[in-house]
Amino acid sequence: METYGCQMNKAESESILMSLTAAGWTEGESESDADLVILNTCSVRETAEERIHGRLGYYRHAKESRQFTLVLTGCMAERLKSRIIDEHPEVDVVVGTFKKRDIVGAVRQARDGATHLISTRYSPYEFAVSHSVSGTRAFVPVMHGCDNWCTYCIVPSVRGPEVSRPPDEILAEIGNLERRGAREATLLGQNVNSYRHQTPQGILTFPDLLRKVAEQTGSIRWLRFLTSHPKDFSDALLELMACTPALCRHVHLPMQSGSTRMLGLMNRGYTAEEYLGLVHRIRVALSGVSITTDILIGFPGESESDFSQTIDLMMEARFDEAFTYRYNPREGTRAFSMPGAVPGEVKRQRLEKVIELQRAVGHGRAAERIGDEIDVLVEGVSKKDPGELLARTEWDAMVVFPGNSSKIGHFQRVRLTSISGSTFRAESS
């Protein structure tokens, strides 16, 4: 199983693995000895698809010397459908985003002799009953799809409209994961804070759901959620985070641009001033919070003035981390045919400036935490030094400190002593 892209894909891959295990499959040591290879794909950016095309070329060559079943699923499969078979005849089965629960049956048909099966959307999205847990961290999908139609984004086309999962299913899955050893859970959705579910008592909103989850959990001490849309980040959600210890003080809040003009062309639904005001409210309400973001450089029509406004907003917001990328056209989006393409070299230079600024700001934010005593969740042994443990902070940063494996899966109090790159060093306190 190879998984590309977002945490939702990772959660769905875990569910697929559970289904295959129940059907009698066992996970191979590597692709070289596998009878079945599944690529769960991403289509958000062109670079992701280019990487997958490369992997398919690798498997085409591998099929020259041995036989195995090759499955392509996920957003790229949903977007390209039969074009995958035309361009990559080595693929045996194409399963779209909405049919992932049919993979076991499709694989069975392929191994019985059916060729080039294509199963893409013709039914509403269905959530899996449960998802696996990797170590101490669990990822739980609570809603799926997106209704925002940002002009650069392919997600509504390949994931469909927003569907909120029934709260009883969510609570049952979290309870099961807790019994299996999870100590941290992340609630997932393409636009998670737009969660709305009709109950006999009325509409259950995302803050309502979070409150229910927080009240139920015991050994799951930390709760997170991904990804928030700024226009849907309500005061009720902020107030709940401020008074609920289980909700980690970390917010991923995609900005995309610091220019209100660009945000309008992107159909983001907020202005730069509104975004910055939300950042300030979060910082006031949640002491010690970390705020991370996404920044899109080189959207069609982006001028030097627009880019300068992005730099200005970054300097004022002081993000802890930013995921930065250059715009590339995605067929099927409104921006695909927009005029005013920014030259590639200009995009490259602007992106370098953004990365350089964020590196400096992020390092400064991290340095402010040196000397703090905090709790961390120990995830494993450091790959670089078996005498050290790798742990995660409440604000989703990595920490290494001396210790033995008996602490894995437990919370540990440490004092931060230094930082190298994006990883803190610490000592037990």
N, C-alpha and C positions, 0 to 999 in steps of 0.2 A: 504494500500500500504506500503510494507516494501522495502526499498532500501539499497543495500549494494554496497560498492566499490566507484568508482571514481565519479567525478563531472558530467561526461558524463551520467552515469547511473541516477544521480539525475535529470538532465535536461530531459532525456527521460521519467523518471517517471512522471515528471510534465506534459509532453505532453500526456502521457497515461491518466492521471487524467482529463485533459481537454477533451479528446475524450470521456471518460466515462460520464462526466458531460453533454456533448452535446447529449449523447445517453439516458439521463434521470436518470442516477445514481446520488446518493448523497453520500458524504463521511461519513462513520460511525464514532462513537465516539471511538470505539476500536474494536479489532478483535473479541471480544466476542459477538458483535451484528451485525457483517458483514455478508451479503449474498454472498459477493465476497471478496476473499483475494488474493492479488497478491504479489509475492516475486520477485523483480527485482534483479538478483543475480550477484555476482562477482566470477571470476574463476582464478584471477591472482595468489593467494596464497592458499595453502592447508588449512590454518587456516580459510580463508573466506568460503570455501566449507564446512568445518567441522561445522562451526556455522550454515550454512543453513540446513545441514542435521539434526542438532538438532532442528531447528525451524519446519522442516517438521514432525519430531517425535511428537512435541507438537501439531501440527494440526491433525495428525493422531488420537491422543487421543481425541482431541476436536470433531472430527467427530463421535465419539461413542455416543455423546449426542445430537448433532444437525447437520442439513444439511447446507452446504454452498459449493460454487464452489471455488476450490483452483487452482491457476494458478502459474506456475513457468516460469519465462522469464529471459532473459539476458544471460550473458556469460556462466554461469554454465549450463543453459538449452541448449545452442548451443553446448557445449563441450560434454555433456553426452547423449543428445537426448533421445532415447527410454530406456536407462538404468535407467533414472529417474523413469519411470513407473514401470519397473521391481523391483526396490528397494523401491519405494515409491508409492504404488497403491493408496494412498490417494490423489495424485495429479490428477486433472481432465484434465488439459490442460498444455502442454509444448510448449512454444513459444520462438524460438531462437532470437538471436540478430537482424537478418535481417527481422524479421516478426512482430516486435512490433506494427506496425501500423495495424496489423490484429487482435489485441487482442479483440476488441469489438465484431467482428464477431465470433471469436472463442468462446468467452464467451456465446454468444447467442446460438451457436450450442450446447454447453455443457449443457446449461440450458433447451434446447429442447430435451435432452435425449442422445446426442452423448457422448460416454465415451472415456476417455484417448486420447484426440486429441493431435497430435504431429505436430507442424508447425515449421520447422527449415529452414536453408538456401537453397534457390534455385533461388534467384533473387538478383540483386545488392541492396546495402543498399540505403534506401530512407530517406532523412531528413524530419522530421515533418515540417509542415507549420509554427508553432509557438510553443513557450514554455511559461509556466507560469512564473510569477515573484513572488518571496518570499520577501515581504517587499521592501526594497530599492535596493536589489541586484538581478541581472539577469544573467543567464548563457545561452550562445548562442553557440551551436555547429556550427563550421565552416568547419571542416573536420573530416573524420572518417576513422578508420583503420590504418594499419601500414605496411610499406614495409621493415622494418629493419631486422626482424627475429633475434633479439638477442637470443642467444642459450638457455637462461633460461626462455624466455617469451612466454606465450600462446596466447597473444593478437592477433598476425596475424592470428592464426587459428580460433579464435572465433569472431574477428571483421573484418577480411578480408583485402583486399588491400586498399591503401589510396584512398579516394574519397573526392574531394574538393567541397564544396557547392557553388552554383552560388552567386556572390557578391550581386546582386540585392535582392535575398532572405534574405541574412544576413542583409543588410541595412534596408529592410522593417521590419524585425522582431525587430531590435534594435529601429527603430522609433516608433513602436507600444509599446514596453516595456517602452520607455521613456514617452510616453503619459500616460501610466498607473502608473507612479510614480517611475520608476527605476532611481537611481542616480549613480549606478555603474554597469558595465557590464564586464563579463569575457568571452572571446572567447575561446572555447574549442576544443580540438582535441587530439587524442592519441599521435600525433607528430605534434603539431599545427604549428610550424614554417616551416614545409615542404609543407604548403598550396600552391597550384599552380592551377590556373583556366584559361582555354583557353578562351579568349575573341576575338571579331573581331579585336581589336587593338593589340593583342599579349597575352603573358603569364602574368597573374596577380599574383605576388608573395605575400608572407605574409606581408612584409613591405608595399607593395602597398595597400593591403586590410586594414591594420591598418590605413594608412594615410586617406583612404576614410572614414572609420568609424569615426576617430577623427575629420575630417572636417564636418561631418554631425551632430554630437552630440551637444546638447545644455545643457539640464538639467542633462544629464549623464556626470558627471564631471570626473569620474575615469574609465579608461579602463585597464583591465588585460588580461593575456592569460596563458593557461595551456594546455599541458605541453611541454616544449622546449627540443629538443634533442641537445646536445652540438655540434654535427657535422653539424647541420643545422642552428646554431645561427650566422647569417651573420653580416658583418660590416654594411651593409645597415640597418639592424634591430637596431643595437646598435646606429647608428647615428640618426635614427628616434626617438628612445626613448630619446636621449639626447636633442632633440629640440622640443619635443611635450609634453606640460605640462599635457595633459590628460592621458598619459601613465604612470601608477604607477611605481615607482622605486622599483620594486620587481621582482626578477627573480627566478623561480624555475628551477634548472639546475641539473638533476640527474647525479651524479658522478659514483655511483655503486662501484667503486674500485679505489684505488690510485696506483695500480700496472698495468703497461702497459702490462705485460704478461697476467694478469687476464682479462684485457679489451679486449685483442685479443681473448682469449678463449670465452669471452662473445659476441664477434662480435659487439662491440660497435662503431667501426669506428673512434676512436681517441685514442691518447696516454695520459698518465697521464700528460706529459709536455704540450701537446696541451690544455688539459682541464684547467690546472692551468694558462696557458697564457691567456685563455679566461676569467677566473675569474678576473685576473689582469686588463685586458682591460675594463671589465664591471665596475670595481670599479673606474678606472681612469675617464671613460666617464660619470658615473652617481654618483654624490656626494650623500652620504646618502643612497645609494642603500642597500637593504637587499637581500641576496642570500641564498636560501634554497636548499636542495638537498636530494637525496635518496642514501642510502649506503647498499649494499648487502654483507653480511658476510657469509663465509663458502662455497663459490662456489667450485665445484670439483677441486681439485688440489691446493687450496689456501694454501701456505706455511706460516711459521712464517715470512719470509722475505716479502712476498706479503702483509700480514696483517700489518706489520710494515710500509710499504710504504703507506698504507691507512691512518694510524695514522699520518704519516708525512704530507701527503697532507691536512688532516683535520686541522692540526695545522697551516699550512701556509695559507690555504684558509679562515679560520675563518668564517665558515658558521653561519648564524643567527639561523638556525634550520635545523635539519636533521631527515628524516624519515628512521629509521634503521630496518632491518629485516634479519632473517637468511634464507639462501637458503633452499628451500625444492623442491624435484623433482616434475616436472609437466609432466605427461604423454603426449606425443605429441610434446615435445620440444627436440632439439638436445642434450641439457645437461642431459636429463633424463638417457641416457645410458653412460655418460662420466665416465671414471675411476677417482680414487682419491677422493672418498667421504671423507669429513671431519667429524670426530666423533662428535656426538651431543654435548657432554660435551665441546669439544674444541670450537664449534660454540657458545655455551652459554657463555663461558668465554670471548671470543673475543667480542661478542655483548655487554656484560656488560662494557668492557673497552671503546668501542666506545660510548655508551650511557653516561658513566661518563665523558668522554672528552668533548662530545658535550654539555652536561649540563653546564660544566664550561665555555666553550668558548661562548656558547649562552648567558649565564648570563652576561659575561663580555661585549659582544657586546651590549646587552640591557642597561647595566649600563652606557655605554658611551652616551646614549641618554637622560639620566636624566637631567632635566633643559631645554630641547628643547621646543620651542613653535611650535606647529604643528596644522594642520587641521585634524579633524577626522570626519567620517561619523557615525552618531548616529543610531544604529540599534534597540534599545529597552531598556526596563527597566531591571536593574540587578536583577537576581533571588534571590541573597543573601540580597539585600537591596533595597526596593522600592523607596528610596530617591536618588538612584544613577542610572546613565545611562550607558549602555554598547555600546561602539563604536569601530570602526576599523580604524587603521592607514593606510596610503598609503602603508606601507611595510607589511601589512596584520597581524599586531599584535593587540591584544585586549586591550582596555582601559576602565576603569571605572572612573567616576567622578560625583560629585553632580549635580543634575539637575532634571527637570520635563519632563513629557512625551510630552510636546508640541514641543520639539526639535527632536523627532524621525523623521527620514527621512531627516534631514538637516545636513549640515556641521557646525562644531563648532570648534572654536580656543581654544586650551587648552595648558597648560604647564605641562609636565611630571614631577611628583614629586618623584615617587618611583616605584619599581616593586616587585611583589610577585608571585613566580613561573614564568609563562610566561605572566602574565597580568600586564599592567602598571596601576598605579594610577595617576590621574591628577586633575588639577583644571582649571576652566574656566579662560581664559586670556583676 
